[in-house]
Amino acid sequence: MPPAPTKGRDYDFRGRSLMRRYLSIDIGRYLRILSNVRRKPDSLLPIELAILLAGLAMKLRGNAEFYGYAVAKEMREHTEARRLTAHGTLYRALERLEQRSMLQSHMEDPDIASAETRPRRRLYTVTALGATTAQAAERTAQAASLFATKPGTATS
Amino acid sequence: MTAISPSRGTFAGDLARTWTRLYTVGLLEPVRERRAQELESDLWEHESDRFGEQTAPALVGVEVLGRMVRGIPADLLWRFQMEGPQMEIKIPFERIVGLMLVALVVLIPIAVGIDGYDTSRDGWPDELLRMADLSSTATRGNMLFQVFSGVGLIGAAAGFYLALVPRAKNLATFAAFGLAAAGVLTLAASAMYGMVSTLADDYAAGRGGDDIIVTSRAFALGMQSFAGSAGLLLVVSVFILAYAANRHALVPSPLRWVAIGSAVLFGAAFSAEFFFQSDTAWLFFMSGALLLLVWLLAAGGSLLLGYKGAPNAKPALDVKPA
């Protein structure tokens, strides 16, 4: 194989190939802090706790599986909020819970969706880990609220 | 293919779908698909649910839009986390050069715009009074523009040098030196403008007489000579850039005639001024300057839009490794 030419218009004055040159900005390098933020394994964000509790409430009513919009509606009713949770917030939290094995998900049978002439749902189930973590977090929250309202501890 | 009953659909729903396609662009297809499916199902359920309650479509649209907008920060954070450490933005250097050429179209007129005062011995006192009439905001604004232009030219010099030095070491060095020197001269001229402006205020307030006129006129003459030198350096630098760009087929070859036309007009202006003392010198000069700005805009625009070189030219932009 002949040696690569080192002169000509395709090479710079030092004989280096003039491959396409880029200004490369490595955003990920600066965003590593986001993925390096560690949380305690059993800690839950308020939105995560709300999702798990809503999922458990629906399970008690006989709906073991739930989908995004249904849980958003359940959370709104449970918390007496005025608005439904935002798409981005909801689906990011659902994905996080699934990654932490507190939820499991699968796509709905296409025949069912087809029969009801609607898009397929992603169906979520609260796992045993999700249930115990949510119940523990709720107990902690209730204890904290009891302590806060206990006579003699109020600051007013 | 599943037949899906069309929900009445809202414009907000279409916006949410578009936004999802946008923030998931470039991700692996299963990841994109999952997000799109979840949103599609959510939108359908939301719209069907609310339309079933006889809610006005406009209100449903507002609800959907609100959910989309409130979720944007979470969507962006999710995207950044999906990208992780490998998220990298690559901007080809040619596009940067194009952007800088277009930026010069703005920077050059500001840099040379400081010129044009009547610095003759008789006319200067009136000129001082006119300057004193300018509000302090206008004066500060002028200085700010000039500082911006000077710093911009120095930045452009560094950018051109870094981008062009692998292709044309000497030309890149000359052009960058010219631009950087013009930037420094513009900053100096700006400082002198500030001095003249202060002296003009003193003169108008009666705080001084002939001394102020002499001193301020000296600053004004210095300012004009700096601005003129900056203009000359800028013209020469742009011609060097035009030569380098044409030689390396960075821009469409017909553009060289624009640069040549500009050079001819500047030559005509010089001849008319110094050999024939003709009044047409100014017309030639302005036409040459205009053509030079046209070249900057056309060359910068073609690079920004990703011009790949003439069909029969050497592949100067997208050279394959040996």
Interface residues (C-beta under 8 A of the other chain):
Chain A: A4 P5 R9 D10 D12 F13 R16 S17 L18 M19 R20 R21 Y22 L23 S24 I25 D26 I27 G28 R29 L31 R32 L34 S35 Y67 G68 Y69 A70 A72 K73 R83 L84 T85 A86 H87 G88 T89 L90 Y91 R92 E95 M107 P110 A113 S114 T117 R118 P119 R120 R121 R122
Chain B: T2 A3 I4 S5 A16 R34 R35 Q37 E38 L39 E40 S41 D42 W44 E45 H46 S48 D49 E63 G66 R67 M68 V69 R70 G71 I72 P73 A74 D75 L77 W78 F80 Q81 E83 G84 P85 Q86 M87 E88 I89 K90 I91 P92 F93 I96 A163 V165 P166 R167 K169 H248 K314 P315 A316 L317 D318 V319 K320 P321 A322
